[in-house]
Amino acid sequence: RYLYETGQQNRVAVTSVFAGSQGEQVGIQPGDIIESYDDQRVFDFGDLRRATTSGVRDESVPVTLRRGDRLIDTWLPRGPIGISIEADSINPDS
């Protein structure tokens, strides 16, 4: 909420998914918002980068995506997801 209220970016939005990537294989789509990775909230690119590079590479980790009004839970191997992202500012109450 603080980030949003102060005009800072508070979400990571998927802009594209690379063909054949882990992201494509689990159904990530452009427009999805990455809410959490390995049960840690993701607020910016740095959060996502740290999460994908910490821990044991290729271990299965939970990922929560927001697609419209729905939350989607999936699992990915830790490491590169194969997506392009952009920072966004989204009202946490919506």
CORJO-V130122 format. One record per residue. N is the residue number from 1. RES is the residue in one small letter. PHI is phi in degrees with one decimal (* if undefined). Layout:
BEGIN
n:N res:RES phi:PHI
n:N res:RES phi:PHI
END
This chain:
BEGIN
n:1 res:r phi:*
n:2 res:y phi:-57.1
n:3 res:l phi:-59.3
n:4 res:y phi:-63.6
n:5 res:e phi:-63.9
n:6 res:t phi:-96.3
n:7 res:g phi:77.9
n:8 res:q phi:-93.1
n:9 res:q phi:-72.2
n:10 res:n phi:-135.5
n:11 res:r phi:-146.8
n:12 res:v phi:-113.2
n:13 res:a phi:-103.0
n:14 res:v phi:-81.8
n:15 res:t phi:-99.9
n:16 res:s phi:-157.4
n:17 res:v phi:-125.2
n:18 res:f phi:-75.9
n:19 res:a phi:-59.2
n:20 res:g phi:79.0
n:21 res:s phi:-79.0
n:22 res:q phi:-58.3
n:23 res:g phi:-59.3
n:24 res:e phi:-64.8
n:25 res:q phi:-62.8
n:26 res:v phi:-96.7
n:27 res:g phi:91.9
n:28 res:i phi:-64.0
n:29 res:q phi:-127.6
n:30 res:p phi:-55.1
n:31 res:g phi:98.8
n:32 res:d phi:-64.4
n:33 res:i phi:-109.7
n:34 res:i phi:-84.5
n:35 res:e phi:-82.2
n:36 res:s phi:-151.1
n:37 res:y phi:-137.7
n:38 res:d phi:55.1
n:39 res:d phi:63.0
n:40 res:q phi:-114.3
n:41 res:r phi:-60.3
n:42 res:v phi:-116.5
n:43 res:f phi:-111.4
n:44 res:d phi:-156.9
n:45 res:f phi:-57.1
n:46 res:g phi:-60.8
n:47 res:d phi:-60.3
n:48 res:l phi:-66.9
n:49 res:r phi:-61.3
n:50 res:r phi:-60.4
n:51 res:a phi:-66.6
n:52 res:t phi:-76.1
n:53 res:t phi:-104.4
n:54 res:s phi:-91.0
n:55 res:g phi:77.0
n:56 res:v phi:-95.8
n:57 res:r phi:-55.9
n:58 res:d phi:73.8
n:59 res:e phi:-67.4
n:60 res:s phi:-77.9
n:61 res:v phi:-127.5
n:62 res:p phi:-76.4
n:63 res:v phi:-132.8
n:64 res:t phi:-113.1
n:65 res:l phi:-113.8
n:66 res:r phi:-109.7
n:67 res:r phi:-125.1
n:68 res:g phi:65.0
n:69 res:d phi:-92.6
n:70 res:r phi:-102.0
n:71 res:l phi:-100.2
n:72 res:i phi:-120.4
n:73 res:d phi:-100.8
n:74 res:t phi:-145.0
n:75 res:w phi:-126.9
n:76 res:l phi:-133.7
n:77 res:p phi:-73.0
n:78 res:r phi:-60.9
n:79 res:g phi:137.4
n:80 res:p phi:-57.7
n:81 res:i phi:-90.4
n:82 res:g phi:85.9
n:83 res:i phi:-134.8
n:84 res:s phi:-102.3
n:85 res:i phi:-132.9
n:86 res:e phi:-143.2
n:87 res:a phi:-77.5
n:88 res:d phi:-144.2
n:89 res:s phi:-118.0
n:90 res:i phi:-127.4
n:91 res:n phi:-60.3
n:92 res:p phi:-67.2
n:93 res:d phi:-88.4
n:94 res:s phi:-96.9
END
